[in-house]
Amino acid sequence: MTAGIGEYARRNEGNNSAYRMEDVGRFTSTEQGNTSGRSVGDLRWEGWEVRGGDGQTKARILESQNAQLEAMVRNLQDQLELSRRRADESTLAELSKLQVQVTQLRSECDAMRMTNADLAQGKMLLTAEVEMLRADQQSVRGKYESRSQSAEAELLNLLNNNQELDYTSKRLQQELTFLDHEVRSRSEEVSQLRAQLQEVVSQAELQAQQQEVASVSRVVELSAQRDSAINSARRTSERLREAEAKLESMQQALTAEVEQLKKENHRLSTLMRSHEASQNEAFELRKELRDLMGAQA
């Protein structure tokens, strides 16, 4: 069973890194309004920036926890193997003691020159005692094997939890990287639109000043050009508002993803508490095993 656990761990060791990139960014978005009372532009100019550092720190913490879990699993396997060897050695020692006792009893019977009937009766008693001791030994071994199987099942559960934590860590890191790239791309697009709007407005104002200095005969033409520039500025402003609306939608989606990450963090905390409970149970099993070995000795 222990060899099966090691083979299971080696077989699944490299599977967690084969994640599809098409899974990145699959999260539920909300269509609720901005509850902060400020526009996306205000948040941008106040220095608001989406950062992926917290997610990377969590990923490193999860990787450290995975390494600790693997070390604990290997430690439990070593302790289980050592306990099994000690139990076998204790069983052999007990059988040796029984053989010595039987030899001593036979020597005493020969020394006392017991009759054949007495020898037969003594042999029956000794045989019954040996059978009782063997039955007790089988009972103890069955109880020990049952506890060993329970401990191995707990080790398999710990391995599964370790793989789930590793998969969740890598998936969250990929999603955070994707979201950070999207927000930066949208921010650059909004900055470009703002620069274009300022340039168009500046050009319109410059053209209006130049047209006011011109002759009265060109007043109608200058007015038409100014209206055209204003319309162009309005169209650019509409494009800017559309870009801000897209950025606000991305912000809402990011807020929903943050809530999802909080839920994942809560679930990971629950898994860690379950792991601590399993560790305490393993400690109790080792304590009972030591008591059992002490009773056999």
C-alpha positions in Angstrom: 0.0 0.0 0.0 2.9 2.4 0.8 4.5 1.7 -2.5 1.1 2.4 -4.2 1.0 5.8 -2.5 4.5 6.7 -3.8 3.6 5.5 -7.3 0.3 7.6 -7.2 2.3 10.7 -6.1 4.9 10.2 -8.9 2.3 9.6 -11.5 0.4 12.8 -10.7 3.4 14.9 -10.0 3.5 16.5 -13.4 -0.2 16.7 -14.2 -0.9 19.9 -12.4 1.3 22.0 -14.7 -0.6 21.1 -17.9 -3.3 23.7 -17.7 -5.0 25.1 -20.8 -4.7 28.8 -21.4 -8.3 28.8 -22.6 -9.4 28.5 -19.0 -7.7 31.8 -18.1 -10.2 34.6 -17.6 -13.3 32.5 -17.4 -15.1 34.2 -14.6 -18.6 35.6 -14.1 -19.0 39.3 -14.7 -21.6 41.6 -13.1 -23.5 44.4 -14.7 -24.0 46.5 -11.5 -23.0 50.1 -11.4 -19.9 51.7 -9.8 -20.8 51.8 -6.1 -17.8 54.0 -5.2 -19.5 57.2 -6.5 -16.5 58.0 -8.6 -15.9 57.6 -12.3 -13.3 55.4 -13.8 -11.3 58.4 -14.9 -11.2 59.7 -11.3 -9.9 56.4 -10.1 -7.3 56.4 -12.9 -6.0 59.9 -12.1 -5.9 59.2 -8.3 -3.3 56.5 -8.9 -5.6 53.5 -8.8 -3.8 50.6 -10.4 -4.6 46.8 -10.4 -1.7 44.9 -9.0 -1.0 41.2 -9.2 1.6 41.1 -6.4 -0.9 39.8 -3.8 -1.9 36.9 -6.0 1.7 36.0 -6.6 2.4 36.2 -2.9 -0.5 33.9 -2.2 0.8 31.5 -4.9 4.2 31.4 -3.3 2.6 30.8 0.1 0.5 27.9 -1.4 3.7 26.4 -3.0 5.4 26.6 0.4 2.4 24.9 2.0 2.5 22.2 -0.7 6.2 21.5 0.0 5.4 21.3 3.7 2.5 18.9 3.1 4.8 16.7 0.9 7.4 16.6 3.6 4.8 15.7 6.2 3.5 12.9 3.9 7.0 11.5 3.5 7.6 11.7 7.2 4.3 9.8 7.9 5.3 7.2 5.4 8.7 6.7 7.1 7.1 6.5 10.5 4.6 4.0 9.2 7.3 1.8 7.8 9.4 2.1 11.0 6.3 1.2 13.1 5.7 -1.9 10.9 9.3 -3.0 11.2 9.2 -2.6 15.0 6.0 -4.5 15.2 7.5 -7.4 13.2 10.6 -7.4 15.4 8.4 -7.4 18.5 6.4 -10.3 17.2 9.6 -12.3 16.5 11.0 -11.6 19.9 7.7 -12.7 21.5 7.8 -16.0 19.5 11.4 -16.6 20.6 10.4 -16.1 24.3 7.5 -18.6 23.8 9.9 -21.1 22.3 12.3 -20.6 25.2 9.4 -21.1 27.7 8.3 -24.3 25.9 11.9 -25.6 26.0 12.2 -24.9 29.7 8.9 -26.6 30.5 9.9 -29.6 28.6 13.2 -29.7 30.5 11.4 -29.5 33.8 9.1 -32.3 32.7 12.0 -34.5 31.8 13.8 -33.7 35.1 10.8 -34.6 37.2 10.3 -37.9 35.2 6.6 -37.3 34.7 4.5 -40.1 33.5 3.2 -40.3 30.0 -0.2 -39.2 31.0 1.2 -36.2 32.9 3.4 -35.4 29.9 0.4 -35.6 27.5 -1.6 -33.3 29.8 1.2 -30.8 30.1 1.7 -30.9 26.4 -2.0 -30.2 25.9 -1.9 -27.3 28.4 1.2 -25.9 26.7 -0.4 -26.3 23.3 -3.6 -24.5 24.5 -1.5 -21.7 26.0 0.5 -21.3 22.8 -2.7 -21.2 20.7 -4.1 -18.6 23.0 -0.9 -16.5 22.6 -1.1 -16.9 18.9 -4.7 -15.9 18.8 -3.8 -12.8 20.9 -1.0 -12.1 18.5 -3.3 -12.4 15.4 -5.8 -10.0 17.1 -3.1 -7.5 17.8 -1.7 -7.8 14.2 -5.2 -7.4 12.8 -5.8 -4.2 14.8 -2.4 -2.9 13.8 -3.1 -3.6 10.1 -6.5 -1.9 10.4 -4.8 1.2 11.8 -2.1 1.1 9.1 -4.8 1.0 6.4 -6.5 3.9 8.0 -3.2 5.9 8.1 -2.5 5.1 4.4 -6.0 6.3 3.4 -5.3 9.5 5.3 -2.0 9.9 3.4 -3.9 9.5 0.1 -6.4 12.2 1.2 -3.4 14.5 2.0 -1.9 13.9 -1.4 -5.3 14.7 -3.1 -5.5 17.9 -1.0 -2.0 18.8 -2.0 -2.7 18.4 -5.7 -5.9 20.5 -5.4 -4.0 23.3 -3.7 -1.3 23.2 -6.4 -3.9 23.4 -9.2 -5.8 26.3 -7.5 -2.6 28.2 -6.9 -1.5 28.0 -10.6 -5.0 28.8 -11.9 -5.3 31.9 -9.7 -1.9 33.1 -10.8 -2.8 32.7 -14.5 -6.1 34.5 -14.1 -4.4 37.4 -12.2 -1.8 37.8 -14.9 -4.5 37.8 -17.6 -6.6 40.5 -15.7 -3.6 42.7 -15.1 -2.7 42.6 -18.9 -6.3 43.5 -19.8 -6.5 46.4 -17.4 -3.2 47.8 -18.6 -4.3 47.5 -22.2 -7.6 49.3 -21.5 -5.8 52.1 -19.6 -3.4 52.7 -22.5 -6.3 52.9 -24.9 -8.1 55.5 -22.6 -4.9 57.5 -22.4 -4.5 57.6 -26.1 -8.1 58.7 -26.6 -7.6 61.5 -24.0 -4.5 62.7 -25.8 -6.4 62.7 -29.2 -9.2 64.7 -27.6 -6.9 67.3 -26.2 -5.1 67.6 -29.5 -8.3 68.0 -31.4 -9.6 70.6 -29.0 -6.3 72.5 -29.1 -6.4 72.5 -32.9 -10.0 73.7 -32.9 -9.2 76.6 -30.5 -6.2 77.5 -32.6 -8.2 77.5 -35.8 -10.9 79.6 -34.2 -8.4 82.2 -33.1 -6.9 82.4 -36.5 -10.3 82.7 -38.2 -11.3 85.5 -35.9 -8.3 87.6 -37.1 -9.3 86.9 -40.8 -11.5 89.2 -42.9 -15.2 89.5 -42.5 -15.8 87.9 -45.8 -14.6 84.6 -44.5 -16.7 84.6 -41.3 -19.2 82.0 -42.7 -16.5 79.7 -43.9 -14.7 79.9 -40.5 -17.9 79.2 -38.7 -18.4 76.1 -40.7 -14.9 74.9 -40.1 -15.3 75.6 -36.3 -18.6 73.6 -36.3 -16.8 70.7 -38.1 -14.0 70.8 -35.5 -16.5 70.8 -32.6 -18.4 67.9 -34.1 -15.1 66.0 -34.5 -14.4 66.8 -30.8 -17.8 65.5 -29.8 -17.3 62.3 -31.7 -13.9 61.8 -30.0 -15.6 62.6 -26.7 -18.2 59.9 -27.4 -15.4 57.4 -28.1 -13.8 58.4 -24.9 -17.0 57.8 -22.9 -17.4 54.4 -24.6 -13.8 53.5 -23.6 -14.5 54.6 -20.0 -17.7 52.5 -20.0 -15.6 49.5 -21.1 -13.0 50.2 -18.4 -15.8 50.5 -15.8 -17.2 47.1 -17.0 -13.7 45.6 -16.6 -13.5 47.1 -13.1 -16.8 45.5 -12.1 -15.6 42.1 -13.5 -12.4 42.5 -11.6 -14.3 43.2 -8.4 -16.3 40.0 -9.0 -13.1 38.1 -9.5 -11.7 39.5 -6.2 -14.8 38.2 -4.4 -14.2 34.8 -6.0 -10.6 34.9 -4.9 -11.8 35.6 -1.3 -14.1 32.5 -1.5 -11.1 30.4 -2.8 -9.0 31.7 0.1 -11.8 30.7 2.6 -11.9 27.3 1.0 -8.1 26.9 1.3 -8.3 27.9 5.0 -10.9 25.2 5.5 -8.6 22.6 3.8 -5.7 23.7 6.1 -7.9 23.2 9.2 -8.8 19.8 7.9 -5.2 19.0 7.4 -4.4 20.1 11.0 -7.1 17.8 12.2 -5.7 14.9 10.2 -2.2 15.6 11.6 -3.7 15.5 15.2 -5.4 12.2 14.4 -2.1 10.8 13.0 -0.4 11.9 16.2 -3.0 10.0 18.3 -2.5 6.9 16.1 1.2 7.0 16.7 0.6 7.4 20.5 -1.8 4.4 20.5 0.7 2.4 18.5 3.5 3.1 21.0 1.1 2.2 23.9 0.3 -1.1 22.0 4.0 -1.9 21.5 4.7 -1.1 25.2 1.9 -3.5 26.2 3.3 -6.3 24.0 6.7 -5.8 25.4 
